[in-house]
Amino acid sequence: MRKPLIFFTIAAIALSACSQSESDRSTTDMAQTETAEAASPQAGGDVALLPTLDKIPVNLPQLAYVYDYRWQMPAESIAGLQRRHAALCEQQGPAICQITGMTKTGEADAIIGELQMAVATRQARAFGALIEDEALDAGAQQIAAEIVSEELSKQLVDTEARLASRIALRDRLQDVLRGRKGKVEELIEAERSVAAVNEEIDQARSWLKEMEGRVAYSRVTVHYETGTPVTSDFLGPVTGALGALGSIFGYLVAILILVGSVGLPVAAIWWAARAVERRLANSATNRA
């Protein structure tokens, strides 16, 4: 009697556990389904009303950058540093850096040089740091550094709009010419108009390409000048004191020259007047 009772009890417990497991599973599935529906764009909840960031248009300013660096060093070091900077540009590859100009003029201790480059805008700052490292390794002293930008967004938009309007006008004029309707004079005038519009289109495309190139590539110019950088704090005051003494002696000499140029004529006139006065006095004494 006890064995059948134990069997039925175990069976009831197993059935109850299975039903509870299925109930929990269905509840979990319903919760996941409700969550997915709430997160879907078709749902009427608050989540569906949140805007997505990728749909917001953002117009970044179109800037053309100009980097200008000025270095001072002994005359014999200019050529070597200029070549190192040029080689550094060539190592970056033509897609990153291109040399647009290179000059070096002067003689003896008065030499000036210049290196002009077009550098990809995204790498321009990093390339400027490489230029600085090379110059410092060569013992040069930086005396000036400048970064200037020009906003070209409005010019780009205006040029694109003008280009679109000119292309539309050209298409309409070409349609007129294809139809061959009108007098001969009108057709000739239309052909002239097409030629003029094509010229404006080419000019606008050239402007647009030039501005886009200025935005994509920054102009980097490195100037080289002669001079000996101060390498010791002791030499600076000594050099300054010697320069001050030279200036003081120069002022003293200038004052002496000024006094001499004014005082000598006055003294000569006074001496001549006294001589004439003595001569007249002697003549009067002799007559008496």
C-alpha positions as CSV (number, residue, x, y, z in Angstrom):
1,M,0.0,0.0,0.0
2,R,2.8,2.4,0.8
3,K,4.7,1.8,-2.5
4,P,1.8,2.9,-4.8
5,L,1.3,6.0,-2.5
6,I,5.0,6.9,-2.7
7,F,4.9,6.5,-6.5
8,F,1.9,8.7,-7.0
9,T,3.5,11.4,-4.7
10,I,6.7,11.5,-6.7
11,A,4.8,11.7,-10.0
12,A,2.7,14.6,-8.6
13,I,5.8,16.5,-7.5
14,A,7.5,16.0,-11.0
15,L,4.4,17.2,-12.8
16,S,4.2,20.3,-10.6
17,A,7.9,21.1,-11.2
18,C,7.5,20.8,-15.0
19,S,4.4,23.0,-15.1
20,Q,6.2,25.7,-13.0
21,S,9.2,25.6,-15.3
22,E,7.1,26.0,-18.4
23,S,5.2,28.9,-16.7
24,D,8.5,30.6,-15.8
25,R,9.8,30.1,-19.3
26,S,6.7,31.6,-20.9
27,T,6.8,34.5,-18.5
28,T,10.5,35.1,-19.5
29,D,9.7,34.9,-23.3
30,M,6.8,37.3,-22.8
31,A,9.0,39.8,-21.0
32,Q,11.7,39.6,-23.8
33,T,9.0,40.0,-26.4
34,E,7.6,43.1,-24.7
35,T,11.1,44.6,-24.3
36,A,11.9,44.0,-28.0
37,E,8.6,45.6,-29.0
38,A,9.2,48.6,-26.8
39,A,12.6,49.1,-28.3
40,S,11.4,48.8,-31.9
41,P,10.7,52.0,-33.9
42,Q,7.1,50.9,-34.4
43,A,6.4,50.8,-30.6
44,G,4.4,53.7,-29.1
45,G,6.6,54.0,-26.1
46,D,9.0,56.8,-25.2
47,V,12.0,54.9,-26.5
48,A,10.8,55.0,-30.1
49,L,10.6,58.8,-29.8
50,L,14.3,59.3,-29.0
51,P,16.3,60.8,-32.0
52,T,19.3,59.0,-33.4
53,L,22.5,61.0,-33.7
54,D,23.4,59.7,-37.1
55,K,20.4,61.5,-38.6
56,I,21.5,65.0,-37.4
57,P,23.4,66.8,-40.2
58,V,26.6,68.5,-39.0
59,N,28.5,71.0,-41.3
60,L,32.1,71.4,-40.2
61,P,33.9,74.6,-41.1
62,Q,36.2,74.3,-44.0
63,L,39.5,75.8,-42.9
64,A,42.7,76.4,-44.8
65,Y,45.7,76.4,-42.5
66,V,49.1,78.2,-43.0
67,Y,52.0,77.2,-40.7
68,D,55.0,79.5,-40.5
69,Y,58.2,78.7,-38.6
70,R,61.4,80.8,-38.3
71,W,64.7,79.4,-37.1
72,Q,68.0,81.1,-36.4
73,M,71.4,79.4,-36.5
74,P,75.0,79.9,-37.7
75,A,75.4,80.5,-41.4
76,E,77.3,77.2,-42.0
77,S,74.4,75.2,-40.5
78,I,71.6,76.5,-42.7
79,A,72.2,74.4,-45.8
80,G,72.4,71.2,-43.7
81,L,69.2,71.8,-41.8
82,Q,67.4,72.8,-44.9
83,R,68.3,69.5,-46.6
84,R,67.3,67.5,-43.5
85,H,63.9,69.2,-43.5
86,A,63.5,68.5,-47.2
87,A,64.4,64.9,-46.8
88,L,62.0,64.6,-43.9
89,C,59.2,65.8,-46.2
90,E,60.1,63.3,-48.9
91,Q,60.1,60.5,-46.4
92,Q,56.4,61.1,-45.6
93,G,55.5,60.4,-49.2
94,P,53.8,62.6,-51.8
95,A,50.3,61.9,-50.3
96,I,51.4,63.5,-47.0
97,C,54.1,66.1,-47.9
98,Q,55.3,67.8,-51.1
99,I,58.0,70.4,-51.6
100,T,56.7,73.4,-53.4
101,G,59.7,75.7,-53.1
102,M,63.3,75.9,-51.8
103,T,65.6,78.9,-51.7
104,K,68.9,79.9,-50.1
105,T,70.6,83.3,-50.7
106,G,73.4,85.4,-49.2
107,E,77.1,85.2,-48.6
108,A,79.4,84.7,-45.7
109,D,77.6,85.3,-42.4
110,A,74.5,86.8,-44.0
111,I,72.5,83.9,-45.4
112,I,68.8,83.4,-45.4
113,G,66.8,80.3,-46.6
114,E,63.3,79.2,-47.1
115,L,61.5,75.9,-47.5
116,Q,57.9,75.8,-48.7
117,M,55.8,72.6,-48.4
118,A,52.2,71.4,-48.8
119,V,51.3,69.0,-46.0
120,A,48.1,67.0,-45.5
121,T,46.1,69.0,-43.0
122,R,45.5,66.1,-40.6
123,Q,49.3,65.5,-40.4
124,A,50.4,69.1,-40.4
125,R,50.7,69.5,-36.6
126,A,52.6,66.3,-36.2
127,F,54.9,67.2,-39.1
128,G,55.6,70.5,-37.4
129,A,56.8,68.7,-34.3
130,L,59.2,66.6,-36.5
131,I,60.6,69.8,-38.0
132,E,61.2,71.2,-34.6
133,D,63.0,68.1,-33.4
134,E,65.3,68.2,-36.4
135,A,66.1,71.9,-35.9
136,L,66.8,71.5,-32.2
137,D,69.1,68.6,-32.9
138,A,71.0,70.9,-35.4
139,G,71.4,73.5,-32.6
140,A,69.0,76.0,-34.1
141,Q,66.9,78.5,-32.1
142,Q,63.3,79.1,-32.9
143,I,62.5,82.8,-33.0
144,A,59.0,82.7,-34.3
145,A,56.1,80.3,-34.9
146,E,52.7,81.1,-36.3
147,I,49.5,79.2,-37.3
148,V,46.9,81.1,-39.3
149,S,43.6,79.7,-40.7
150,E,41.1,81.0,-43.2
151,E,37.4,80.1,-43.3
152,L,36.5,78.9,-46.8
153,S,33.0,77.4,-46.1
154,K,31.0,80.3,-47.6
155,Q,33.3,80.6,-50.7
156,L,33.0,76.9,-51.3
157,V,29.2,76.9,-51.0
158,D,28.9,80.0,-53.2
159,T,31.2,78.6,-55.9
160,E,29.3,75.3,-55.9
161,A,26.0,77.1,-56.3
162,R,27.3,79.3,-59.1
163,L,28.7,76.2,-60.8
164,A,25.3,74.4,-60.6
165,S,23.5,77.5,-62.0
166,R,25.9,77.9,-64.9
167,I,25.6,74.2,-65.8
168,A,21.8,74.4,-65.8
169,L,22.0,77.5,-68.1
170,R,24.3,75.8,-70.4
171,D,22.0,72.8,-70.7
172,R,19.1,75.0,-71.6
173,L,21.1,76.9,-74.2
174,Q,22.2,73.5,-75.7
175,D,18.5,72.4,-75.9
176,V,17.7,75.5,-77.9
177,L,20.6,74.8,-80.3
178,R,19.5,71.2,-80.7
179,G,16.0,72.3,-81.6
180,R,17.3,74.7,-84.3
181,K,14.3,77.0,-83.7
182,G,14.7,80.7,-84.3
183,K,16.5,83.0,-86.6
184,V,20.2,82.5,-87.6
185,E,21.2,85.5,-85.5
186,E,19.5,84.1,-82.5
187,L,21.3,80.7,-83.0
188,I,24.6,82.4,-83.4
189,E,24.0,84.4,-80.2
190,A,23.1,81.2,-78.4
191,E,26.3,79.5,-79.5
192,R,28.3,82.5,-78.2
193,S,26.4,82.3,-74.9
194,V,27.2,78.6,-74.6
195,A,30.9,79.3,-75.1
196,A,30.8,82.1,-72.5
197,V,29.0,79.9,-70.0
198,N,31.4,77.1,-70.6
199,E,34.3,79.5,-69.8
200,E,32.6,80.5,-66.5
201,I,32.0,76.8,-65.7
202,D,35.7,76.0,-66.2
203,Q,36.7,79.0,-64.1
204,A,34.3,78.0,-61.2
205,R,35.6,74.4,-61.3
206,S,39.2,75.8,-61.1
207,W,38.3,77.9,-58.1
208,L,36.5,75.1,-56.4
209,K,39.4,72.7,-57.0
210,E,41.9,75.3,-55.7
211,M,40.0,75.9,-52.5
212,E,39.4,72.2,-51.8
213,G,43.2,71.7,-52.2
214,R,43.9,74.5,-49.7
215,V,41.6,72.7,-47.2
216,A,43.0,69.3,-47.8
217,Y,46.7,70.5,-47.7
218,S,48.1,73.1,-45.4
219,R,50.9,75.4,-46.5
220,V,54.0,75.0,-44.3
221,T,56.9,77.5,-44.6
222,V,60.2,77.2,-42.8
223,H,62.5,80.3,-42.7
224,Y,66.2,80.1,-41.9
225,E,68.3,83.1,-40.7
226,T,71.9,83.5,-39.6
227,G,72.7,84.2,-36.0
228,T,74.4,82.5,-33.1
229,P,72.0,81.3,-30.4
230,V,72.9,82.2,-26.8
231,T,74.2,78.9,-25.3
232,S,75.2,80.2,-21.8
233,D,73.6,82.5,-19.2
234,F,77.0,83.9,-18.4
235,L,77.6,85.1,-22.0
236,G,74.3,86.9,-22.3
237,P,74.9,89.7,-19.6
238,V,78.5,90.1,-20.8
239,T,77.5,90.6,-24.4
240,G,74.8,93.0,-23.3
241,A,77.2,95.0,-21.2
242,L,79.7,95.2,-24.1
243,G,77.0,96.4,-26.4
244,A,75.9,99.0,-23.9
245,L,79.4,100.3,-23.5
246,G,79.8,100.6,-27.2
247,S,76.6,102.5,-27.4
248,I,77.7,104.9,-24.6
249,F,81.1,105.6,-26.3
250,G,79.3,106.2,-29.6
251,Y,77.0,108.8,-27.9
252,L,80.1,110.5,-26.3
253,V,81.9,110.7,-29.7
254,A,78.7,112.1,-31.3
255,I,78.4,114.7,-28.6
256,L,82.1,115.8,-29.1
257,I,81.6,116.0,-32.8
258,L,78.5,118.1,-32.3
259,V,80.2,120.4,-29.8
260,G,83.2,120.7,-32.0
261,S,81.2,121.5,-35.1
262,V,79.3,124.3,-33.3
263,G,81.9,125.5,-30.8
264,L,84.9,125.8,-33.2
265,P,83.2,128.4,-35.5
266,V,82.0,130.4,-32.5
267,A,85.4,130.3,-30.9
268,A,87.0,131.4,-34.2
269,I,84.6,134.3,-34.6
270,W,85.2,135.4,-31.0
271,W,89.0,135.2,-31.5
272,A,88.8,137.3,-34.7
273,A,86.6,139.9,-32.9
274,R,89.0,140.2,-30.0
275,A,91.9,140.5,-32.5
276,V,90.2,143.3,-34.3
277,E,89.3,145.1,-31.1
278,R,93.0,144.9,-29.8
279,R,94.2,146.2,-33.1
280,L,91.8,149.2,-33.0
281,A,92.8,149.9,-29.4
282,N,96.5,149.9,-30.4
283,S,95.9,152.3,-33.3
284,A,94.1,154.7,-31.0
285,T,96.9,154.6,-28.5
286,N,99.5,155.3,-31.1
287,R,97.5,158.4,-32.4
288,A,97.3,159.8,-29.0
